Amino acid sequence: MDPSEYRPASGEIPTQAGVYRFRDEDRRVLYVGKAKNLRQRLNSYFADPAGLHPRTFRMVHSASSVEWTVVTTEVEALQLEWTWIREFSPRFNVMFRDDKSYPYLAITTQDRVPRVYVTRGKRRQGVTYFGPFGQAWAIRESLDQLLRVFPVRTCTSGVFKRAERSGRPCLLGYIGKCAAPCVGRVSEDEHRDLVRGITDFMSGSTGTMISSRKKEMAAAAADLDYEHAARLRDQIQALETVLAKNAVVLSMNVDCDIFALHLDELEAAVQVFHVRGGRIRGERGWIVERLEGTTRGELTSDYLRQAYGDVAPEAVPPEVLVDVGPDDRASMEEWLRERRGGSRVTLRVPERGEKKALLDTVRQNAEQSLVLHRTRRASDLTTRSEALREVHELLGLDEPPLRIECIDNSHTQGQDVVGSLIVFEDGLPKKRDYRHFSVRGEAARDDTSAMYDVVSRRFSRYLESLASDEPDERFGYRPSLLLVDGGPSQVSAARRALDDLGLAGIAVAGLAKRLEEVWLPGDDYPTVFPRSSEGLYLLQRIRDEAHRFAISFHRKKRAATAKTSALDAIPGLGPARRKALLKQFGSVARIRKASVEDLQAAEGVGAALAATIHEGLKEGAAQDDS
């Protein structure tokens, strides 16, 4: 829809801070944003739509209405914006998702007799969570050690009630890993003291607990109460075992969370280390689809809200370290302060010291997390099957796209035009079938001509292979889908080339990089894949691989051209003598440094020509410097 049709009058829009929503014709929320000045921000969407970023341009043309809500402060706007993003999952907002399911240590503090357990499930009210932890086995081993010191109930409600009725505790009660409040061995208040102990320990009060037990053990030994001293010794060993599982990373006894972001062309990964008492107590990661034009500062704001939007106040540390500061640092710090219950939170980027070194480690983990995510996604058979099914159905193909070929062109301002052909079979690259094409003459005048040329040459070889007694292993296979990098004009050129060869049965589609839209021949509008579509992800991978392959060949060709370009303009220097000079000196740079006498060492170069070469290269260097 034309944005001018639903643009509100400027005077109707308030100038206060607020949150706005763009909706489509079906009243679905497409985008949620916040602003210090609603009038100024919303007018920017309508003043010059042609000057908008492509993603924003597409959003305002997909919408049919815009509405807003005024709030008192920027912090309220920040909170309301995030609430609506979680509620509506707007298509044009950045949405993070956990890169894996993390285990937490949970304590049902609101229960009459609280229970401690390890969980990966959805968070519930009335439950205190610690973590997340990198591995489930690590927190289970830690919990096993903690139960030796704080024998808190771990059983389910059904087991607990059955023990109450029967008057007999479960096995953990018999072996001393549960205080057995179900049968009255300890009172509910005494059991809550144990729960408070494990909560304090997980919150970071480790040094005090161990030192107080050491003093108590020494006093018991002095009073000859060796049995009590032995129990305290075992408790100290158990607590120290739990601490040993958490590496000391900071010499200072500080509490902080450290975030780092790693990006590639399609996605971004966020990793966080939760440091308590100078030790890593947990880690977590998210993966997000990278929307073109989204800045690192905007992504920082988004993942901080994701990390702290649904946590208890005690889960927000007094210091948050990031590799790139958010665009709205002041309001983000204020929002974090409110999330922490009014206590101050410092948000900063470490520049030196051990915190900077730990940030570098977190960044390396984010990079590895993204590599692992993409590897698993590409190699998973179920995921690939789902991707191929989506491409088959959404593009209306006559057959499953078991073999997809993609063609991309690369050039520098129309010079050194090259084409690349890459092949994916069953959703995986088949690199032995990759091919390069050099585009020359009239075919190199523009992108559509180059696309027509490369498609024609590739499938002419296919037709030649069909007519031959010995099929061409390089070009003798027919793809189920030909994907081109580009929009309607490139798709039309590829379709025309196939039709001219009598290959109307081969399906063609184009993926436009800037808007990530899939175009089919003759369609006025693109086919839109869902944002989280495995099919779109597969097409993006194929397109990006073709682009990478084309760029690598183009760079080699450009380097080879540049190697002799300076010699081309020298009169009287033909191909044979240029080759002789390069053989003698190795590069144009060395030829340029050679004297007239040195140049004569090359085969076929006399004194007069050597002087011409020396002067010509000297003039060329002066022009380059100017």
C-alpha positions as CSV (number, residue, x, y, z in Angstrom):
1,M,0.0,0.0,0.0
2,D,1.2,3.6,-0.7
3,P,2.2,5.0,2.7
4,S,0.6,8.3,1.8
5,E,-2.9,6.6,2.0
6,Y,-2.6,5.9,5.7
7,R,-0.2,8.7,6.8
8,P,-1.6,10.5,9.8
9,A,-1.7,14.3,9.8
10,S,1.5,15.7,11.4
11,G,-0.6,17.7,13.9
12,E,-2.4,14.6,15.1
13,I,0.9,13.0,16.3
14,P,2.0,14.0,19.8
15,T,5.5,15.1,20.5
16,Q,5.9,13.1,23.7
17,A,7.8,9.9,24.1
18,G,5.9,6.8,23.1
19,V,5.6,3.5,21.3
20,Y,4.2,3.0,17.9
21,R,2.9,0.0,15.9
22,F,2.6,-0.5,12.1
23,R,-0.2,-3.0,11.2
24,D,-1.2,-4.6,7.9
25,E,-4.7,-4.9,6.3
26,D,-5.5,-7.9,8.6
27,R,-4.5,-5.9,11.7
28,R,-1.4,-8.0,12.3
29,V,1.4,-6.0,13.9
30,L,4.4,-5.7,11.5
31,Y,6.7,-3.5,13.5
32,V,6.9,-2.1,17.0
33,G,9.2,0.9,17.7
34,K,9.8,3.5,20.4
35,A,10.7,7.2,20.1
36,K,11.6,10.2,22.3
37,N,9.4,12.3,20.0
38,L,6.7,10.4,18.3
39,R,5.9,13.1,15.7
40,Q,9.5,13.4,14.6
41,R,10.0,9.7,14.4
42,L,6.8,8.8,12.5
43,N,7.2,11.7,10.1
44,S,10.6,10.3,9.1
45,Y,8.8,7.2,7.8
46,F,6.6,9.2,5.4
47,A,8.6,12.3,4.4
48,D,10.7,10.5,1.8
49,P,9.9,6.8,1.5
50,A,12.2,6.4,-1.4
51,G,15.1,7.4,0.8
52,L,14.4,4.7,3.5
53,H,16.4,1.7,4.1
54,P,15.1,-1.2,1.9
55,R,13.8,-3.1,4.9
56,T,12.0,-0.1,6.3
57,F,10.7,0.8,2.8
58,R,9.2,-2.7,2.5
59,M,7.7,-2.4,6.0
60,V,5.9,0.9,5.4
61,H,4.6,-0.4,2.1
62,S,3.3,-3.6,3.7
63,A,1.5,-1.7,6.4
64,S,-2.0,-0.2,6.1
65,S,-2.1,1.8,9.4
66,V,0.0,3.1,12.2
67,E,-1.0,3.7,15.8
68,W,0.8,4.9,18.9
69,T,0.7,5.0,22.7
70,V,2.1,7.9,24.7
71,V,4.2,7.2,27.8
72,T,5.8,9.3,30.5
73,T,9.5,8.4,30.1
74,E,11.9,6.8,27.7
75,V,12.3,3.9,30.1
76,E,8.6,3.2,30.0
77,A,8.8,3.3,26.2
78,L,11.6,0.8,26.3
79,Q,9.6,-1.5,28.5
80,L,6.4,-1.2,26.6
81,E,8.2,-1.7,23.2
82,W,9.7,-5.0,24.4
83,T,6.4,-6.2,25.9
84,W,4.7,-5.8,22.6
85,I,7.5,-7.3,20.6
86,R,7.2,-10.4,22.8
87,E,3.4,-10.4,22.5
88,F,3.1,-9.9,18.8
89,S,6.4,-11.2,17.4
90,P,6.4,-8.6,14.6
91,R,7.8,-9.7,11.3
92,F,10.1,-6.6,10.9
93,N,11.5,-6.6,14.4
94,V,14.7,-8.5,15.5
95,M,13.8,-11.7,17.4
96,F,16.4,-13.6,19.2
97,R,16.0,-17.3,20.0
98,D,18.1,-19.5,22.3
99,D,20.8,-21.4,20.4
100,K,20.1,-24.4,22.6
101,S,18.0,-25.5,25.6
102,Y,19.9,-24.6,28.8
103,P,19.5,-26.2,32.2
104,Y,18.7,-24.2,35.3
105,L,18.7,-24.9,39.0
106,A,15.2,-24.1,40.2
107,I,13.9,-23.7,43.8
108,T,10.2,-23.5,44.5
109,T,10.6,-20.8,47.2
110,Q,6.8,-20.2,47.4
111,D,6.0,-23.8,48.3
112,R,5.2,-24.7,51.9
113,V,8.1,-27.1,51.7
114,P,10.4,-25.8,48.9
115,R,11.9,-28.2,46.4
116,V,15.2,-27.9,44.4
117,Y,15.6,-29.5,41.0
118,V,17.2,-29.1,37.6
119,T,14.9,-28.0,34.7
120,R,14.9,-26.9,31.1
121,G,11.2,-26.0,31.1
122,K,9.4,-22.7,30.9
123,R,9.8,-20.4,33.8
124,R,7.1,-20.2,36.4
125,Q,6.1,-17.6,39.0
126,G,7.1,-18.4,42.5
127,V,10.2,-20.3,41.4
128,T,13.8,-18.9,41.8
129,Y,16.2,-19.9,39.0
130,F,20.0,-20.0,38.9
131,G,21.9,-20.4,35.7
132,P,21.7,-21.1,32.9
133,F,24.5,-23.6,32.9
134,G,26.5,-24.9,29.9
135,Q,26.0,-28.6,30.6
136,A,23.3,-30.5,32.5
137,W,25.8,-33.0,34.0
138,A,27.8,-30.1,35.6
139,I,24.9,-28.7,37.5
140,R,23.6,-32.2,38.5
141,E,27.0,-33.0,39.9
142,S,27.1,-29.7,41.7
143,L,23.6,-30.3,43.1
144,D,24.6,-33.7,44.3
145,Q,27.5,-32.1,46.3
146,L,25.3,-29.3,47.7
147,L,22.8,-31.8,49.0
148,R,25.5,-33.2,51.2
149,V,25.6,-29.8,52.9
150,F,22.0,-28.6,52.5
151,P,19.8,-31.8,52.3
152,V,16.9,-30.0,50.7
153,R,13.9,-31.8,49.3
154,T,14.2,-32.8,45.6
155,C,11.2,-35.1,45.1
156,T,8.0,-34.3,43.2
157,S,4.8,-33.4,44.9
158,G,3.4,-36.9,44.4
159,V,6.4,-38.6,46.1
160,F,6.3,-36.1,48.9
161,K,2.6,-36.6,49.6
162,R,2.9,-40.4,49.5
163,A,5.8,-40.2,52.0
164,E,3.6,-38.0,54.3
165,R,0.8,-40.5,54.2
166,S,3.0,-43.5,54.8
167,G,5.3,-42.0,57.3
168,R,8.3,-43.4,55.5
169,P,10.8,-41.2,53.6
170,C,12.2,-42.0,50.2
171,L,15.7,-43.4,49.5
172,L,17.4,-39.9,49.7
173,G,16.0,-39.5,53.2
174,Y,17.6,-42.8,54.3
175,I,21.0,-42.0,52.8
176,G,21.2,-38.5,54.3
177,K,20.7,-36.4,51.1
178,C,17.3,-35.2,52.2
179,A,16.4,-33.8,55.6
180,A,13.0,-35.6,55.2
181,P,10.6,-32.9,56.2
182,C,7.9,-35.2,54.8
183,V,8.1,-37.3,58.0
184,G,9.0,-34.5,60.4
185,R,12.7,-35.1,60.9
186,V,13.1,-31.4,60.5
187,S,10.5,-28.7,60.8
188,E,9.3,-26.6,57.9
189,D,11.3,-23.6,59.4
190,E,14.4,-25.7,59.7
191,H,14.0,-26.9,56.1
192,R,13.6,-23.3,54.9
193,D,16.9,-22.5,56.6
194,L,18.5,-25.2,54.5
195,V,16.9,-23.8,51.4
196,R,18.1,-20.3,52.3
197,G,21.6,-21.8,52.6
198,I,21.6,-23.3,49.1
199,T,20.1,-20.0,47.7
200,D,22.8,-17.9,49.4
201,F,25.5,-20.2,48.1
202,M,24.2,-20.1,44.5
203,S,23.9,-16.3,44.8
204,G,27.6,-16.0,45.5
205,S,28.0,-16.0,49.3
206,T,30.5,-18.9,49.1
207,G,33.5,-17.5,51.0
208,T,31.5,-16.7,54.1
209,M,30.0,-20.2,54.2
210,I,33.3,-22.0,53.9
211,S,35.2,-19.8,56.3
212,S,32.4,-20.0,59.0
213,R,32.4,-23.8,58.7
214,K,36.2,-24.0,59.0
215,K,36.0,-22.0,62.3
216,E,33.2,-24.2,63.5
217,M,35.2,-27.3,62.6
218,A,38.3,-26.0,64.5
219,A,36.1,-25.3,67.6
220,A,34.5,-28.7,67.5
221,A,38.0,-30.4,67.2
222,A,39.2,-28.3,70.2
223,D,36.2,-29.5,72.2
224,L,37.0,-33.1,71.2
225,D,33.7,-33.4,69.2
226,Y,35.4,-35.2,66.4
227,E,32.2,-36.6,64.9
228,H,30.8,-33.1,64.4
229,A,34.1,-31.9,63.1
230,A,34.2,-34.7,60.6
231,R,30.7,-33.7,59.3
232,L,31.8,-30.1,58.9
233,R,35.0,-31.3,57.1
234,D,32.9,-33.2,54.6
235,Q,30.6,-30.2,54.1
236,I,33.6,-28.0,53.4
237,Q,35.0,-30.5,50.9
238,A,31.6,-30.7,49.1
239,L,31.4,-26.9,48.9
240,E,34.9,-26.6,47.6
241,T,34.2,-29.3,45.0
242,V,31.3,-27.2,43.7
243,L,33.5,-24.1,43.6
244,A,36.3,-26.0,41.8
245,K,33.8,-26.7,38.9
246,N,33.6,-22.9,38.3
247,A,36.8,-21.4,37.0
248,V,38.1,-18.3,38.7
249,V,38.2,-15.7,35.9
250,L,38.5,-12.4,37.7
251,S,40.8,-11.7,40.6
252,M,38.2,-9.3,42.1
253,N,35.2,-10.7,43.9
254,V,32.7,-9.1,41.5
255,D,29.3,-9.9,40.1
256,C,28.8,-9.1,36.4
257,D,27.4,-10.4,33.1
258,I,29.6,-10.2,30.0
259,F,28.0,-10.2,26.6
260,A,29.6,-10.4,23.1
261,L,28.2,-10.4,19.6
262,H,29.4,-12.1,16.4
263,L,27.9,-11.4,13.0
264,D,28.0,-13.0,9.6
265,E,26.0,-12.1,6.4
266,L,22.8,-13.9,7.5
267,E,22.7,-14.3,11.3
268,A,24.2,-13.1,14.5
269,A,25.1,-15.0,17.7
270,V,25.1,-13.5,21.2
271,Q,27.0,-15.2,24.1
272,V,26.9,-14.2,27.8
273,F,29.0,-15.4,30.8
274,H,27.3,-15.0,34.2
275,V,30.2,-14.2,36.6
276,R,29.4,-14.3,40.3
277,G,32.1,-13.8,42.9
278,G,34.7,-13.7,40.2
279,R,33.7,-17.1,38.9
280,I,31.7,-18.2,35.8
281,R,28.5,-19.5,37.2
282,G,26.6,-19.9,34.0
283,E,26.5,-19.1,30.3
284,R,23.8,-18.7,27.6
285,G,23.6,-17.9,23.9
286,W,21.1,-16.7,21.4
287,I,20.9,-16.8,17.6
288,V,19.1,-14.0,15.6
289,E,18.4,-13.6,11.9
290,R,20.4,-10.6,10.9
291,L,18.2,-7.9,9.3
292,E,20.2,-5.8,6.8
293,G,20.7,-2.3,8.1
294,T,20.4,-3.3,11.8
295,T,23.4,-1.7,13.7
296,R,25.4,-3.5,16.4
297,G,24.1,-0.9,18.9
298,E,20.5,-1.8,18.1
299,L,21.3,-5.5,18.4
300,T,22.9,-4.8,21.8
301,S,19.7,-3.1,23.1
302,D,17.6,-6.0,21.8
303,Y,19.6,-8.8,23.4
304,L,19.8,-7.0,26.7
305,R,16.1,-6.7,26.8
306,Q,15.8,-10.4,25.9
307,A,18.3,-11.4,28.6
308,Y,16.7,-9.3,31.5
309,G,13.1,-8.9,30.4
310,D,11.7,-11.9,32.4
311,V,14.2,-12.4,35.3
312,A,13.9,-11.8,39.0
313,P,15.6,-8.6,40.3
314,E,18.4,-10.6,42.0
315,A,19.3,-12.0,38.5
316,V,20.4,-8.6,37.3
317,P,24.0,-7.9,38.3
318,P,25.4,-4.5,39.3
319,E,27.6,-4.5,36.3
320,V,26.9,-5.4,32.7
321,L,29.8,-5.5,30.2
322,V,29.2,-5.5,26.4
323,D,31.5,-5.4,23.4
324,V,29.5,-2.6,21.7
325,G,27.4,-0.1,23.7
326,P,23.7,0.3,22.9
327,D,22.5,3.3,21.0
328,D,20.3,4.3,23.9
329,R,22.7,3.6,26.8
330,A,21.3,6.1,29.3
331,S,17.7,4.8,29.0
332,M,19.0,1.2,29.0
333,E,20.9,1.7,32.2
334,E,17.8,3.2,33.8
335,W,15.7,0.3,32.6
336,L,18.2,-2.2,34.0
337,R,18.1,-0.3,37.3
338,E,14.3,-0.7,37.5
339,R,14.7,-4.4,36.6
340,R,17.1,-4.7,39.6
341,G,14.7,-3.2,42.0
342,G,16.1,0.3,42.0
343,S,19.7,-0.6,42.6
344,R,22.2,1.0,40.2
345,V,23.5,-1.0,37.2
346,T,26.6,0.1,35.3
347,L,26.6,-0.7,31.5
348,R,30.0,-0.3,29.9
349,V,32.5,-1.5,27.3
350,P,35.8,-2.7,28.9
351,E,38.9,-1.4,27.2
352,R,41.7,-3.1,29.0
353,G,42.6,-5.5,31.8
354,E,41.2,-8.9,32.8
355,K,37.6,-7.9,32.0
356,K,38.6,-7.1,28.5
357,A,40.4,-10.4,28.2
358,L,37.3,-12.2,29.4
359,L,35.2,-10.3,26.9
360,D,37.5,-11.6,24.2
361,T,36.9,-15.1,25.4
362,V,33.1,-14.6,25.3
363,R,33.4,-13.2,21.8
364,Q,35.3,-16.3,20.7
365,N,32.5,-18.5,22.2
366,A,29.9,-16.4,20.3
367,E,31.8,-17.0,17.0
368,Q,32.0,-20.8,17.7
369,S,28.4,-20.9,18.6
370,L,27.3,-19.4,15.3
371,V,29.6,-21.8,13.4
372,L,28.2,-24.7,15.2
373,H,24.6,-23.6,14.7
374,R,25.1,-23.2,10.9
375,T,26.9,-26.5,10.7
376,R,24.2,-28.4,12.5
377,R,21.4,-26.7,10.6
378,A,23.0,-27.5,7.2
379,S,23.9,-31.1,8.1
380,D,20.7,-32.1,9.8
381,L,18.7,-34.4,7.5
382,T,15.3,-33.4,8.9
383,T,16.0,-29.7,8.5
384,R,17.2,-30.2,4.9
385,S,14.2,-32.2,4.1
386,E,11.9,-29.5,5.5
387,A,13.8,-26.8,3.6
388,L,13.4,-28.7,0.3
389,R,9.7,-29.3,1.0
390,E,9.1,-25.6,1.6
391,V,10.9,-24.6,-1.6
392,H,8.9,-27.2,-3.5
393,E,5.5,-26.1,-2.2
394,L,6.0,-22.3,-1.9
395,L,7.4,-22.0,-5.4
396,G,4.9,-24.4,-6.9
397,L,7.5,-26.6,-8.5
398,D,6.6,-29.6,-10.6
399,E,9.2,-31.8,-8.9
400,P,11.1,-31.7,-5.6
401,P,14.3,-29.5,-6.0
402,L,16.8,-32.3,-5.3
403,R,19.3,-30.5,-7.6
404,I,19.5,-26.8,-7.4
405,E,21.9,-24.7,-9.5
406,C,22.6,-21.1,-8.8
407,I,24.2,-18.5,-11.1
408,D,25.7,-15.2,-10.0
409,N,27.7,-12.5,-11.8
410,S,30.4,-10.3,-10.5
411,H,32.3,-7.3,-12.0
412,T,33.9,-4.0,-11.2
413,Q,32.0,-1.1,-12.8
414,G,31.4,-3.3,-15.8
415,Q,35.0,-4.5,-16.1
416,D,36.2,-8.1,-15.8
417,V,32.7,-9.6,-15.8
418,V,32.6,-13.2,-14.6
419,G,29.9,-15.7,-13.8
420,S,29.7,-18.5,-11.3
421,L,27.7,-21.7,-11.3
422,I,27.3,-23.7,-8.0
423,V,25.4,-26.8,-7.4
424,F,23.5,-28.1,-4.3
425,E,22.1,-31.7,-4.3
426,D,19.8,-32.8,-1.5
427,G,20.4,-29.5,0.3
428,L,24.3,-29.9,0.4
429,P,26.9,-28.3,-1.8
430,K,28.4,-30.5,-4.6
431,K,31.7,-28.6,-5.2
432,R,33.0,-30.8,-7.9
433,D,30.3,-29.4,-10.2
434,Y,31.1,-25.8,-9.5
435,R,32.1,-23.8,-12.6
436,H,33.4,-20.4,-13.7
437,F,32.5,-18.3,-16.8
438,S,34.3,-15.3,-18.2
439,V,31.8,-12.9,-19.9
440,R,33.1,-10.8,-22.8
441,G,31.9,-8.5,-25.6
442,E,28.3,-7.4,-25.8
443,A,27.3,-9.9,-23.1
444,A,29.3,-7.9,-20.6
445,R,27.4,-4.6,-21.1
446,D,25.0,-5.1,-18.2
447,D,23.8,-7.6,-15.6
448,T,20.9,-9.0,-17.6
449,S,23.0,-9.6,-20.7
450,A,25.6,-11.3,-18.6
451,M,23.0,-13.5,-17.0
452,Y,21.5,-14.4,-20.4
453,D,25.0,-15.3,-21.7
454,V,26.0,-17.5,-18.7
455,V,22.7,-19.4,-18.6
456,S,22.8,-19.9,-22.4
457,R,26.4,-21.2,-22.3
458,R,25.7,-23.5,-19.4
459,F,22.6,-25.1,-20.9
460,S,24.0,-25.2,-24.4
461,R,26.6,-27.6,-23.0
462,Y,23.8,-29.6,-21.4
463,L,22.1,-30.0,-24.8
464,E,25.4,-30.9,-26.4
465,S,25.9,-33.6,-23.7
466,L,22.4,-35.1,-24.4
467,A,23.3,-35.4,-28.1
468,S,26.7,-37.0,-27.4
469,D,27.5,-40.6,-26.9
470,E,29.5,-39.7,-23.8
471,P,27.7,-37.4,-21.4
472,D,29.6,-34.4,-20.2
473,E,30.2,-34.9,-16.5
474,R,30.5,-31.2,-15.9
475,F,27.3,-30.0,-17.6
476,G,25.4,-33.2,-18.4
477,Y,22.8,-33.0,-15.5
478,R,19.6,-31.1,-15.5
479,P,18.6,-29.1,-12.3
480,S,15.2,-29.2,-10.7
481,L,15.5,-25.4,-10.0
482,L,17.8,-22.7,-11.5
483,L,18.3,-20.0,-8.9
484,V,19.7,-16.6,-9.9
485,D,21.1,-13.9,-7.7
486,G,18.8,-10.9,-8.5
487,G,15.3,-9.6,-9.0
488,P,12.8,-9.6,-11.9
489,S,15.2,-8.5,-14.6
490,Q,17.8,-11.2,-13.9
491,V,15.0,-13.8,-13.6
492,S,13.5,-12.7,-16.9
493,A,16.9,-13.0,-18.6
494,A,17.5,-16.5,-17.3
495,R,13.9,-17.6,-18.3
496,R,14.4,-16.1,-21.8
497,A,17.7,-17.9,-22.2
498,L,16.2,-21.3,-21.3
499,D,13.2,-20.7,-23.5
500,D,15.4,-19.9,-26.5
501,L,17.1,-23.2,-26.0
502,G,13.8,-25.1,-25.7
503,L,14.2,-25.9,-22.0
504,A,10.9,-24.4,-20.8
505,G,10.6,-27.3,-18.3
506,I,13.4,-26.1,-16.0
507,A,12.0,-23.9,-13.2
508,V,13.7,-20.5,-12.5
509,A,13.6,-18.3,-9.4
510,G,15.6,-15.3,-8.2
511,L,16.6,-14.2,-4.7
512,A,17.1,-10.5,-4.4
513,K,19.7,-9.9,-1.8
514,R,18.7,-6.5,-0.4
515,L,15.1,-7.5,0.5
516,E,15.5,-11.3,0.5
517,E,12.5,-11.7,-1.8
518,V,12.0,-14.7,-4.1
519,W,10.9,-13.7,-7.6
520,L,9.4,-16.0,-10.2
521,P,9.2,-15.2,-13.9
522,G,6.4,-13.0,-15.0
523,D,5.1,-12.3,-11.4
524,D,4.4,-8.7,-10.4
525,Y,5.0,-9.4,-6.7
526,P,7.6,-11.6,-5.0
527,T,6.9,-14.9,-3.2
528,V,7.4,-14.2,0.5
529,F,8.8,-17.0,2.6
530,P,8.3,-16.8,6.4
531,R,11.1,-15.2,8.3
532,S,12.0,-18.4,10.1
533,S,11.6,-20.6,7.0
534,E,14.1,-23.3,6.5
535,G,13.4,-23.0,2.7
536,L,14.5,-19.4,2.7
537,Y,17.5,-20.2,4.7
538,L,18.5,-22.8,2.2
539,L,18.1,-20.4,-0.8
540,Q,20.1,-17.8,1.1
541,R,22.9,-20.3,1.7
542,I,22.9,-21.3,-2.0
543,R,22.8,-17.6,-3.2
544,D,25.6,-16.6,-0.8
545,E,27.8,-19.5,-1.9
546,A,27.4,-18.5,-5.5
547,H,28.2,-15.0,-4.7
548,R,31.3,-16.1,-2.8
549,F,32.5,-18.3,-5.6
550,A,31.9,-15.5,-8.2
551,I,33.8,-12.9,-6.1
552,S,36.8,-15.2,-5.6
553,F,37.1,-15.8,-9.4
554,H,36.6,-12.1,-10.1
555,R,39.4,-11.1,-7.8
556,K,41.8,-13.5,-9.4
557,K,40.9,-12.2,-12.9
558,R,41.1,-8.6,-11.8
559,A,44.6,-9.3,-10.2
560,A,45.8,-10.9,-13.4
561,T,44.5,-7.9,-15.5
562,A,46.1,-5.4,-13.1
563,K,49.4,-7.3,-13.4
564,T,49.8,-6.3,-17.1
565,S,47.5,-3.2,-17.4
566,A,50.4,-0.8,-16.8
567,L,52.3,-2.3,-19.6
568,D,49.4,-2.2,-22.1
569,A,49.6,1.5,-22.7
570,I,53.3,1.5,-23.6
571,P,53.7,1.9,-27.4
572,G,55.8,-0.7,-29.2
573,L,55.5,-3.2,-26.3
574,G,53.7,-6.3,-27.6
575,P,52.4,-9.4,-25.8
576,A,55.6,-11.4,-26.3
577,R,57.8,-8.6,-24.8
578,R,55.4,-8.0,-22.0
579,K,55.6,-11.7,-21.2
580,A,59.4,-11.5,-21.3
581,L,59.5,-8.6,-19.0
582,L,57.2,-10.2,-16.4
583,K,59.3,-13.4,-16.7
584,Q,62.5,-11.4,-16.1
585,F,61.3,-9.2,-13.2
586,G,58.3,-11.0,-11.8
587,S,55.9,-8.0,-11.4
588,V,55.1,-4.6,-12.8
589,A,56.3,-3.0,-9.5
590,R,59.8,-4.5,-10.1
591,I,59.8,-3.4,-13.7
592,R,59.0,0.1,-12.6
593,K,62.0,0.2,-10.3
594,A,64.4,-1.2,-12.9
595,S,66.8,1.1,-14.7
596,V,67.0,1.4,-18.5
597,E,70.1,-0.8,-18.5
598,D,68.3,-3.4,-16.3
599,L,65.3,-3.5,-18.6
600,Q,67.5,-4.5,-21.6
601,A,68.2,-7.8,-19.8
602,A,64.7,-9.0,-20.9
603,E,64.5,-10.9,-24.2
604,G,63.7,-8.7,-27.2
605,V,64.0,-5.4,-25.3
606,G,66.6,-3.0,-26.8
607,A,67.9,0.3,-25.6
608,A,65.3,2.4,-27.3
609,L,62.4,0.3,-26.1
610,A,63.9,0.1,-22.6
611,A,63.9,3.9,-22.5
612,T,60.3,4.1,-23.7
613,I,59.2,1.5,-21.1
614,H,61.1,3.3,-18.3
615,E,59.6,6.7,-19.3
616,G,56.1,5.2,-19.8
617,L,56.0,3.5,-16.4
618,K,57.4,6.7,-14.8
619,E,54.5,8.8,-16.3
620,G,52.0,6.1,-15.2
621,A,53.2,6.2,-11.6
622,A,53.0,10.1,-11.6
623,Q,49.4,9.9,-12.9
624,D,48.5,7.4,-10.2
625,D,50.0,9.6,-7.5
626,S,48.1,12.6,-8.8
